């Protein structure tokens, strides 16, 4: 097969822009990090509802998007120690979500309103809540906006991203070199048990390397995070692959030419974020 230079060029440019934007927003400041993952969570939710429609469901997409925004704002506001009216309003927003979805369900003319409501709620849980927890990881537990921004430790997020990339890279190389036994051939034919195990083991090894930054007082925190990254990043990738198969599409979206959509790029982080959040809560 001849090498398609145009496709390769598009993929290379898209990948470069994606990496630059992602790392720059995480590195630069707490506010660029916050803005990036607010956008990512809402766009991922949009793609999730598009996939759901291709799978035969009819989620209440507009109501779901509004609910996603309110959920993100409300979870973020729980970190703030301010008691101003706008903060109180953001905290109250989470209580509006079930009410809004229930009203839409009540007046829905869909043939399967329960099914469609379930997809609507699932989208918020799958796409928004994980990133709402992610933004809590690199800052102090509570504080004012300025205190959160001052305490922001970008290395915690960069480390998680590098661990995900390391796991993917080592799993691919291991599977290509010695992979024989398929992990879940029906869902992802390219993944093997050998590649997955190698990816997890070397990801943990990278976790020990990250200790050089002295982010945590214990030398076991990064390796423990790496272990969970290796396991749950793979699960996240498999689940998104299953959804795309059910929807009959190759990519979740077209935001990044040659690389698909937001869900394609962040499917691993969606599953990793909640577990890393819990790990850090336990060790702290």
JORACOR-V554383 format. One record per residue. N is the residue number from 1. PSI is psi as a letter, one per 20 degrees, with the letter a starting at -180 (NA if undefined). BURIAL is + if it has 24 or more other C-alpha atoms within 12 Angstrom, else -. Layout:
n:N psi:PSI burial:BURIAL
n:N psi:PSI burial:BURIAL
//
This chain:
n:1 psi:p burial:-
n:2 psi:q burial:-
n:3 psi:p burial:-
n:4 psi:n burial:-
n:5 psi:h burial:-
n:6 psi:g burial:-
n:7 psi:g burial:-
n:8 psi:g burial:-
n:9 psi:g burial:-
n:10 psi:g burial:-
n:11 psi:g burial:-
n:12 psi:g burial:-
n:13 psi:g burial:-
n:14 psi:g burial:+
n:15 psi:g burial:-
n:16 psi:g burial:-
n:17 psi:g burial:-
n:18 psi:g burial:+
n:19 psi:g burial:-
n:20 psi:g burial:-
n:21 psi:g burial:-
n:22 psi:g burial:+
n:23 psi:h burial:+
n:24 psi:g burial:-
n:25 psi:h burial:+
n:26 psi:g burial:+
n:27 psi:h burial:+
n:28 psi:g burial:-
n:29 psi:r burial:+
n:30 psi:h burial:+
n:31 psi:h burial:-
n:32 psi:h burial:-
n:33 psi:g burial:+
n:34 psi:g burial:+
n:35 psi:g burial:+
n:36 psi:g burial:+
n:37 psi:i burial:+
n:38 psi:g burial:+
n:39 psi:g burial:+
n:40 psi:g burial:+
n:41 psi:g burial:+
n:42 psi:h burial:+
n:43 psi:h burial:+
n:44 psi:h burial:+
n:45 psi:g burial:+
n:46 psi:g burial:+
n:47 psi:h burial:+
n:48 psi:g burial:+
n:49 psi:h burial:+
n:50 psi:g burial:+
n:51 psi:g burial:+
n:52 psi:g burial:+
n:53 psi:h burial:+
n:54 psi:h burial:-
n:55 psi:j burial:-
n:56 psi:i burial:-
n:57 psi:r burial:+
n:58 psi:m burial:+
n:59 psi:q burial:+
n:60 psi:m burial:+
n:61 psi:g burial:+
n:62 psi:g burial:-
n:63 psi:h burial:+
n:64 psi:g burial:+
n:65 psi:g burial:+
n:66 psi:g burial:+
n:67 psi:h burial:+
n:68 psi:g burial:+
n:69 psi:g burial:+
n:70 psi:h burial:+
n:71 psi:g burial:+
n:72 psi:g burial:+
n:73 psi:g burial:+
n:74 psi:g burial:+
n:75 psi:h burial:+
n:76 psi:g burial:+
n:77 psi:h burial:+
n:78 psi:i burial:+
n:79 psi:h burial:+
n:80 psi:p burial:+
n:81 psi:i burial:-
n:82 psi:q burial:-
n:83 psi:k burial:-
n:84 psi:r burial:-
n:85 psi:g burial:-
n:86 psi:h burial:-
n:87 psi:g burial:-
n:88 psi:h burial:-
n:89 psi:g burial:-
n:90 psi:h burial:+
n:91 psi:h burial:+
n:92 psi:h burial:-
n:93 psi:h burial:+
n:94 psi:h burial:+
n:95 psi:i burial:-
n:96 psi:h burial:-
n:97 psi:g burial:+
n:98 psi:h burial:+
n:99 psi:g burial:-
n:100 psi:g burial:+
n:101 psi:h burial:+
n:102 psi:g burial:+
n:103 psi:g burial:-
n:104 psi:g burial:+
n:105 psi:g burial:+
n:106 psi:h burial:-
n:107 psi:j burial:-
n:108 psi:q burial:-
n:109 psi:j burial:-
n:110 psi:q burial:-
n:111 psi:h burial:-
n:112 psi:m burial:-
n:113 psi:h burial:-
n:114 psi:g burial:-
n:115 psi:g burial:-
n:116 psi:h burial:+
n:117 psi:h burial:+
n:118 psi:g burial:+
n:119 psi:h burial:+
n:120 psi:g burial:+
n:121 psi:g burial:+
n:122 psi:h burial:+
n:123 psi:g burial:+
n:124 psi:g burial:+
n:125 psi:h burial:+
n:126 psi:h burial:+
n:127 psi:h burial:+
n:128 psi:g burial:+
n:129 psi:g burial:+
n:130 psi:g burial:+
n:131 psi:h burial:+
n:132 psi:h burial:+
n:133 psi:h burial:+
n:134 psi:h burial:+
n:135 psi:i burial:+
n:136 psi:i burial:+
n:137 psi:g burial:+
n:138 psi:j burial:+
n:139 psi:r burial:+
n:140 psi:r burial:+
n:141 psi:g burial:+
n:142 psi:q burial:-
n:143 psi:r burial:-
n:144 psi:r burial:-
n:145 psi:g burial:+
n:146 psi:h burial:-
n:147 psi:h burial:-
n:148 psi:g burial:+
n:149 psi:h burial:+
n:150 psi:h burial:-
n:151 psi:i burial:-
n:152 psi:p burial:+
n:153 psi:n burial:+
n:154 psi:h burial:+
n:155 psi:h burial:+
n:156 psi:g burial:+
n:157 psi:g burial:+
n:158 psi:h burial:+
n:159 psi:g burial:+
n:160 psi:g burial:+
n:161 psi:g burial:+
n:162 psi:h burial:+
n:163 psi:g burial:+
n:164 psi:g burial:+
n:165 psi:h burial:+
n:166 psi:g burial:+
n:167 psi:g burial:+
n:168 psi:g burial:+
n:169 psi:g burial:-
n:170 psi:h burial:+
n:171 psi:g burial:+
n:172 psi:g burial:+
n:173 psi:g burial:-
n:174 psi:g burial:+
n:175 psi:h burial:+
n:176 psi:h burial:-
n:177 psi:g burial:-
n:178 psi:j burial:-
n:179 psi:p burial:+
n:180 psi:h burial:-
n:181 psi:o burial:-
n:182 psi:p burial:-
n:183 psi:f burial:-
n:184 psi:n burial:-
n:185 psi:h burial:-
n:186 psi:h burial:-
n:187 psi:g burial:-
n:188 psi:n burial:+
n:189 psi:h burial:-
n:190 psi:i burial:+
n:191 psi:p burial:+
n:192 psi:q burial:+
n:193 psi:g burial:+
n:194 psi:g burial:+
n:195 psi:g burial:+
n:196 psi:g burial:+
n:197 psi:g burial:+
n:198 psi:g burial:+
n:199 psi:g burial:+
n:200 psi:g burial:+
n:201 psi:g burial:+
n:202 psi:h burial:+
n:203 psi:g burial:+
n:204 psi:h burial:+
n:205 psi:g burial:+
n:206 psi:h burial:+
n:207 psi:g burial:+
n:208 psi:h burial:+
n:209 psi:h burial:-
n:210 psi:i burial:+
n:211 psi:i burial:+
n:212 psi:h burial:-
n:213 psi:i burial:-
n:214 psi:l burial:-
n:215 psi:g burial:+
n:216 psi:q burial:+
n:217 psi:h burial:-
n:218 psi:p burial:-
n:219 psi:i burial:-
n:220 psi:i burial:+
n:221 psi:g burial:+
n:222 psi:g burial:+
n:223 psi:h burial:+
n:224 psi:g burial:+
n:225 psi:g burial:+
n:226 psi:h burial:+
n:227 psi:g burial:+
n:228 psi:h burial:+
n:229 psi:g burial:+
n:230 psi:h burial:+
n:231 psi:g burial:+
n:232 psi:h burial:+
n:233 psi:h burial:+
n:234 psi:g burial:+
n:235 psi:g burial:+
n:236 psi:g burial:+
n:237 psi:g burial:+
n:238 psi:h burial:+
n:239 psi:g burial:+
n:240 psi:h burial:+
n:241 psi:h burial:+
n:242 psi:g burial:+
n:243 psi:g burial:+
n:244 psi:h burial:+
n:245 psi:g burial:-
n:246 psi:h burial:-
n:247 psi:i burial:+
n:248 psi:k burial:-
n:249 psi:q burial:+
n:250 psi:h burial:-
n:251 psi:q burial:+
n:252 psi:i burial:+
n:253 psi:a burial:+
n:254 psi:j burial:-
n:255 psi:h burial:-
n:256 psi:n burial:+
n:257 psi:p burial:+
n:258 psi:i burial:+
n:259 psi:j burial:+
n:260 psi:b burial:+
n:261 psi:a burial:+
n:262 psi:g burial:+
n:263 psi:h burial:+
n:264 psi:h burial:+
n:265 psi:h burial:+
n:266 psi:j burial:+
n:267 psi:h burial:+
n:268 psi:g burial:+
n:269 psi:h burial:+
n:270 psi:h burial:+
n:271 psi:h burial:+
n:272 psi:g burial:+
n:273 psi:g burial:+
n:274 psi:h burial:+
n:275 psi:h burial:+
n:276 psi:h burial:+
n:277 psi:g burial:+
n:278 psi:g burial:-
n:279 psi:g burial:-
n:280 psi:h burial:+
n:281 psi:h burial:-
n:282 psi:g burial:-
n:283 psi:h burial:-
n:284 psi:NA burial:-
//
